[in-house]
Amino acid sequence: MTEQQKEFKKEWSKKKRIAMEIASEIHDIVEDTIWTDYKKMPELSEKLISAVEDAQAYKIEKGL
């Protein structure tokens, strides 16, 4: 694997981590605070969709 490929993979991992952190936040709300924090769900859902789309587009663009 070339250095450039390693960098691409590292950046893709960062993008995936961002999506996973948002998904974790959604999970925490569902598990613990749904009755008080349910209004946060639409915004978090939009952020998650955007983060996943960004990661997927990057993966395709860089041929990973």
C-alpha positions as CSV (number, residue, x, y, z in Angstrom):
1,M,0.0,0.0,0.0
2,T,1.4,3.4,-1.0
3,E,1.7,6.3,1.4
4,Q,-1.1,8.1,-0.5
5,Q,-3.4,5.1,-0.1
6,K,-2.6,5.0,3.6
7,E,-3.5,8.7,3.9
8,F,-6.8,8.1,2.0
9,K,-7.6,5.2,4.3
10,K,-6.8,7.3,7.4
11,E,-9.1,10.1,6.2
12,W,-11.8,7.6,5.4
13,S,-11.5,6.2,8.9
14,K,-12.0,9.7,10.3
15,K,-15.1,10.2,8.3
16,K,-16.5,6.8,9.4
17,R,-15.7,7.7,13.0
18,I,-17.7,10.9,12.7
19,A,-20.7,9.0,11.5
20,M,-20.4,6.4,14.2
21,E,-20.2,9.2,16.9
22,I,-23.5,10.6,15.6
23,A,-25.1,7.2,15.5
24,S,-23.9,6.6,19.1
25,E,-25.5,9.8,20.2
26,I,-28.8,8.7,18.6
27,H,-28.5,5.4,20.3
28,D,-27.9,7.0,23.7
29,I,-31.0,9.1,23.3
30,V,-33.1,6.1,22.3
31,E,-31.8,4.0,25.2
32,D,-31.8,6.6,27.9
33,T,-33.5,9.9,27.2
34,I,-36.1,9.4,24.4
35,W,-38.8,11.1,26.4
36,T,-36.8,14.3,27.0
37,D,-34.5,14.5,24.0
38,Y,-36.7,13.2,21.1
39,K,-36.7,16.6,19.5
40,K,-33.0,16.2,18.8
41,M,-33.6,13.2,16.6
42,P,-34.4,14.9,13.3
43,E,-31.3,17.1,13.4
44,L,-29.1,14.2,14.4
45,S,-30.6,12.0,11.7
46,E,-29.8,14.7,9.1
47,K,-26.2,14.9,10.4
48,L,-25.9,11.1,10.3
49,I,-27.1,10.9,6.7
50,S,-24.7,13.7,5.6
51,A,-21.8,12.1,7.4
52,V,-22.4,8.6,5.9
53,E,-22.9,10.1,2.4
54,D,-19.7,12.0,2.8
55,A,-17.8,8.9,3.9
56,Q,-19.2,6.8,1.1
57,A,-18.5,9.4,-1.5
58,Y,-14.9,9.7,-0.3
59,K,-14.5,6.0,-0.4
60,I,-15.7,5.8,-4.0
61,E,-13.7,8.8,-5.1
62,K,-10.5,7.4,-3.7
63,G,-11.1,3.9,-4.8
64,L,-11.0,2.4,-1.3
